[in-house]
Amino acid sequence: MLKLNVQDMSCGHCAASVTKAVKAVDPSADVRVDLGSKLVTVETTVAPDAIRSAIGEAGYASELAA
């Protein structure tokens, strides 16, 4: 399970964009977005760097959550 902080995510459109970016890399990924805490949880077999890169290409900076 991959947990990412996405600080510039602020609305439903942002959450949908991040989800779409992750699904483009791994269509079977389980993506959960918590806008309140700006946390994205991804169940995937794809490398974390690939997921972070896809989110970055969608326009959102991410960092691994503790």
Phi, psi and omega in degrees: 000133182250128177241129183231139170270127179235087190294331182270014176272118187228356184208177180298324178296318178300313181299318179294322179295318179295316179299315180299320180297317179294316181295334177292328179275321181219094182301337181266003181296145172261112185248127176236129182243128174246099183298324182301318181260359181057038183249133176244126178248129183232125172263111185205163174256359180280148181300140179306322180297325179292321178293314180297322179296317179297318178295319178298318178295335177279354175104014183236129176280141178224155175219151180296134178276149179288000000 
